[in-house]
Amino acid sequence: KQWYQRRVAITAGMHKWMYPVTTQQYSDASGMYTCKYMFEDGKNPELELGLHYASVTMETPSFIIKKGEMVSVVVKYYSTYPRVQLKFYRGDVIIPASDYVVKYRGKKIEKGVFVHEASCNFEAKGPEDDGDITAGLLVGKDHEITSEKCHVKVISSSADSHVYSSGGELRLTSSYMGSVKPTSVVWTFDGKAVNPVRWTSNLTSDGAMKYIASLSTNSMSVSDAGVYVVEFITGEATHPKSKINVFFRSITLSQKTIISSGKKKKVPTATLR
């Protein structure tokens, strides 16, 4: 038996059923291999085998993102095989092809080897989008190569506007959702931290990835109206923030004296602020 690569003998003097390909140069290793059976009569049957190289590499590290932001996971895949098919998975579920963007195809980087780049893009709708994203490269009919995992965590926070009457208790709340536990919260008013002597801040959890931050004071005044911002500190680079608009309304009752038909009368009046 004699082995050939691209019609060039590669195992001179060797008689083996198997030829190990050990080179790390993919352009050198790929191509057509021929195993020729040598007989004295010169009738030498041969078998041809095509060897191709392919790999897929995750370019995006694991990350944390806020709800509503765009997730973009990038992979590069290399091949000497002319026909490959790429798929993205969230867990074991295939992500719709409409979420894929192929940046470029078939950029030649060395003899016989081509590199492709693709990204999977979708809007993070909430913690339900948490999970591992992988890419699968289908080579030929039934051989799939899988990339490393990119773990995505989605966090979010939300709050409502509040209206309270003068002199009453003021209590603001904001909710946080995510598998990344917040370690603390920071409340600001007009860009400055709230006074911890006057305000009480709490952070509680329902045990199911939901956390409630609250800020309260026993007595509200007109100077407390404005925009409050709560920031959830997670220990990561991404901290979700929520704004709460607080409006002040008060009604002042008084009496006004008027003269009608020569007589003085006191009429109650109300002032809305």
C-alpha positions as CSV (number, residue, x, y, z in Angstrom):
1,K,0.0,0.0,0.0
2,Q,1.1,3.5,-0.7
3,W,-0.4,6.8,0.6
4,Y,-0.5,10.0,-1.4
5,Q,-1.7,13.5,-0.6
6,R,-2.6,15.6,-3.7
7,R,-1.0,12.9,-5.8
8,V,2.3,13.2,-3.9
9,A,3.6,10.2,-2.1
10,I,3.8,10.8,1.6
11,T,4.6,7.3,3.0
12,A,7.5,6.1,0.9
13,G,8.6,2.6,2.0
14,M,5.6,2.4,4.5
15,H,2.9,-0.3,4.2
16,K,0.1,0.8,6.6
17,W,-3.6,0.6,6.6
18,M,-3.9,3.9,8.4
19,Y,-2.0,7.2,8.0
20,P,-2.0,9.5,11.0
21,V,-2.3,13.2,10.1
22,T,-0.3,15.1,12.8
23,T,0.5,18.5,11.2
24,Q,-1.1,21.6,12.8
25,Q,-1.1,23.5,9.6
26,Y,-4.6,23.1,8.4
27,S,-3.9,24.1,4.8
28,D,-1.2,21.5,4.7
29,A,-3.3,18.7,6.3
30,S,-6.5,19.2,4.2
31,G,-7.0,17.9,0.7
32,M,-7.4,14.6,-1.1
33,Y,-5.6,11.6,0.2
34,T,-5.2,8.4,-1.9
35,C,-4.4,4.9,-0.7
36,K,-3.1,2.8,-3.5
37,Y,-2.8,-0.9,-3.3
38,M,0.4,-2.1,-5.1
39,F,0.4,-5.4,-7.0
40,E,3.1,-7.0,-9.2
41,D,0.8,-7.0,-12.3
42,G,0.6,-3.2,-12.1
43,K,-3.2,-3.2,-11.6
44,N,-3.2,-1.1,-8.5
45,P,-6.7,-0.2,-7.2
46,E,-6.9,3.0,-5.2
47,L,-9.2,4.7,-2.7
48,E,-9.6,8.5,-2.4
49,L,-10.5,10.3,0.8
50,G,-11.2,14.0,1.2
51,L,-9.9,15.5,4.5
52,H,-11.4,18.9,5.5
53,Y,-10.8,21.1,8.5
54,A,-13.4,23.2,10.3
55,S,-13.8,24.9,13.7
56,V,-16.1,27.4,15.3
57,T,-14.8,29.9,18.0
58,M,-16.9,32.0,20.4
59,E,-15.6,35.6,20.2
60,T,-18.0,37.0,22.9
61,P,-17.3,36.3,26.6
62,S,-20.1,35.8,29.1
63,F,-21.8,39.1,30.0
64,I,-24.6,40.8,31.9
65,I,-27.1,43.0,30.1
66,K,-30.1,45.2,30.9
67,K,-33.6,44.4,29.8
68,G,-34.4,46.1,26.5
69,E,-30.7,46.2,25.3
70,M,-29.5,44.3,22.3
71,V,-27.7,41.0,22.8
72,S,-24.9,40.5,20.2
73,V,-23.0,37.2,20.3
74,V,-20.2,36.9,17.7
75,V,-18.5,33.7,16.5
76,K,-15.8,33.0,13.9
77,Y,-15.8,29.8,12.0
78,Y,-13.0,28.4,9.8
79,S,-13.3,25.7,7.2
80,T,-11.7,24.1,4.2
81,Y,-15.0,22.5,3.3
82,P,-16.9,24.5,0.7
83,R,-20.4,24.0,2.3
84,V,-20.9,24.6,6.0
85,Q,-24.1,25.7,7.9
86,L,-24.1,27.7,11.1
87,K,-26.8,27.6,13.8
88,F,-27.1,29.4,17.1
89,Y,-28.6,27.7,20.2
90,R,-30.0,29.1,23.5
91,G,-29.6,26.0,25.6
92,D,-30.9,23.2,23.4
93,V,-33.3,25.4,21.4
94,I,-32.3,26.7,18.0
95,I,-32.5,30.5,17.8
96,P,-34.5,31.7,14.7
97,A,-32.3,32.4,11.7
98,S,-33.9,35.8,11.4
99,D,-31.7,36.8,14.4
100,Y,-28.5,36.0,12.6
101,V,-26.3,38.5,10.9
102,V,-23.4,37.2,8.8
103,K,-20.7,40.0,8.7
104,Y,-18.6,38.4,6.0
105,R,-18.2,35.1,4.2
106,G,-15.3,33.3,2.7
107,K,-12.4,35.6,3.6
108,K,-9.3,33.6,2.6
109,I,-6.7,33.6,5.4
110,E,-4.3,31.0,4.0
111,K,-4.1,28.4,1.3
112,G,-7.4,26.5,1.2
113,V,-8.7,27.9,4.5
114,F,-11.5,30.4,4.8
115,V,-12.8,32.4,7.8
116,H,-16.4,33.5,8.3
117,E,-17.9,35.7,11.0
118,A,-21.5,35.8,12.1
119,S,-23.4,37.4,15.0
120,C,-26.6,36.5,16.8
121,N,-28.6,39.6,17.7
122,F,-31.8,39.9,19.7
123,E,-33.4,42.2,22.3
124,A,-33.1,41.1,25.9
125,K,-36.7,40.8,27.0
126,G,-36.0,39.9,30.6
127,P,-34.5,37.2,32.9
128,E,-36.3,34.6,30.7
129,D,-33.5,35.2,28.2
130,D,-30.9,34.0,30.7
131,G,-28.9,31.1,29.4
132,D,-26.0,29.7,27.5
133,I,-25.7,30.6,23.8
134,T,-23.6,28.3,21.6
135,A,-22.9,28.1,17.9
136,G,-23.1,24.8,16.0
137,L,-21.2,24.4,12.7
138,L,-22.7,21.7,10.5
139,V,-20.1,20.2,8.2
140,G,-21.2,17.9,5.5
141,K,-24.5,16.0,6.1
142,D,-24.4,15.0,9.8
143,H,-21.2,16.2,11.5
144,E,-21.7,19.2,13.8
145,I,-19.0,21.1,15.7
146,T,-20.0,23.1,18.8
147,S,-18.4,26.3,20.0
148,E,-17.7,27.3,23.6
149,K,-20.6,28.7,25.7
150,C,-21.4,32.4,26.1
151,H,-23.5,32.8,29.2
152,V,-25.9,35.7,29.1
153,K,-27.6,37.2,32.2
154,V,-30.4,39.7,31.9
155,I,-31.3,42.1,34.7
156,S,-33.9,44.8,34.9
157,S,-35.6,47.3,37.2
158,S,-38.8,49.3,37.1
159,A,-40.8,51.9,39.1
160,D,-43.9,54.0,38.9
161,S,-44.7,57.7,39.5
162,H,-46.1,58.5,42.9
163,V,-48.3,61.3,44.2
164,Y,-48.6,61.9,47.9
165,S,-50.3,64.6,50.0
166,S,-48.4,67.2,52.0
167,G,-47.5,66.2,55.5
168,G,-48.1,62.5,54.9
169,E,-45.7,59.6,54.6
170,L,-43.7,59.3,51.4
171,R,-42.8,55.8,50.3
172,L,-41.1,55.0,47.0
173,T,-40.6,51.5,45.6
174,S,-38.7,50.0,42.7
175,S,-38.5,46.3,41.6
176,Y,-35.5,44.4,40.2
177,M,-35.5,41.2,38.2
178,G,-32.4,39.0,37.5
179,S,-30.4,36.0,38.5
180,V,-27.5,38.3,39.6
181,K,-28.3,39.3,43.2
182,P,-28.0,43.0,44.0
183,T,-25.8,43.7,47.0
184,S,-27.2,47.2,47.8
185,V,-29.1,50.1,46.3
186,V,-28.2,53.8,46.0
187,W,-31.0,56.4,46.0
188,T,-30.3,60.0,44.7
189,F,-32.5,63.1,44.4
190,D,-31.5,65.9,42.1
191,G,-28.2,64.1,41.5
192,K,-27.3,64.0,45.2
193,A,-27.5,61.1,47.7
194,V,-30.6,61.2,49.9
195,N,-30.1,62.1,53.6
196,P,-29.9,58.8,55.5
197,V,-31.0,60.5,58.7
198,R,-34.3,61.6,57.2
199,W,-34.8,58.7,54.8
200,T,-35.0,54.9,55.4
201,S,-33.9,52.5,52.6
202,N,-34.6,48.8,52.5
203,L,-34.0,45.9,50.0
204,T,-36.1,42.8,50.2
205,S,-36.5,39.7,48.1
206,D,-39.3,37.3,47.3
207,G,-36.8,34.5,46.7
208,A,-37.5,34.2,43.0
209,M,-35.0,36.6,41.3
210,K,-37.2,39.6,42.3
211,Y,-36.0,42.2,44.7
212,I,-37.9,45.3,46.0
213,A,-36.1,48.5,47.0
214,S,-38.0,51.0,49.1
215,L,-37.3,54.5,50.3
216,S,-39.5,56.2,52.9
217,T,-39.9,59.2,55.1
218,N,-42.5,60.0,57.7
219,S,-43.3,63.5,56.5
220,M,-43.3,65.0,53.0
221,S,-42.9,68.6,52.0
222,V,-43.0,70.6,48.8
223,S,-39.2,70.4,48.6
224,D,-39.4,66.6,48.2
225,A,-41.1,66.8,44.8
226,G,-38.9,65.9,41.9
227,V,-37.1,63.0,40.3
228,Y,-35.6,60.2,42.4
229,V,-33.2,57.7,40.9
230,V,-32.6,54.2,42.4
231,E,-29.5,52.2,41.2
232,F,-29.1,48.5,42.0
233,I,-25.5,47.6,42.8
234,T,-24.7,44.1,41.5
235,G,-20.9,43.9,41.8
236,E,-20.8,43.8,38.0
237,A,-20.2,46.5,35.5
238,T,-23.9,46.8,34.6
239,H,-26.2,48.5,37.2
240,P,-29.9,49.0,36.3
241,K,-31.4,52.3,37.2
242,S,-35.0,53.5,37.6
243,K,-36.5,56.9,37.8
244,I,-39.4,57.8,40.0
245,N,-41.3,61.1,39.6
246,V,-42.8,62.5,42.8
247,F,-45.4,65.3,42.5
248,F,-46.5,67.6,45.3
249,R,-50.1,68.6,45.7
250,S,-51.7,70.4,48.6
251,I,-54.9,72.3,49.3
252,T,-54.9,75.2,51.7
253,L,-58.3,76.3,53.2
254,S,-58.8,79.9,54.3
255,Q,-61.6,82.5,54.6
256,K,-61.9,85.6,52.6
257,T,-64.0,88.7,53.6
258,I,-66.2,90.3,51.0
259,I,-68.7,93.2,51.2
260,S,-72.1,92.6,49.6
261,S,-75.0,95.0,50.0
262,G,-73.1,96.9,52.7
263,K,-72.6,93.7,54.7
264,K,-69.4,91.9,55.4
265,K,-69.3,88.1,54.7
266,K,-66.6,85.5,55.2
267,V,-66.4,83.1,52.3
268,P,-64.2,80.0,52.5
269,T,-61.6,79.6,49.7
270,A,-59.2,76.9,48.7
271,T,-55.7,77.1,47.2
272,L,-54.3,74.3,45.2
273,R,-50.5,73.9,45.0
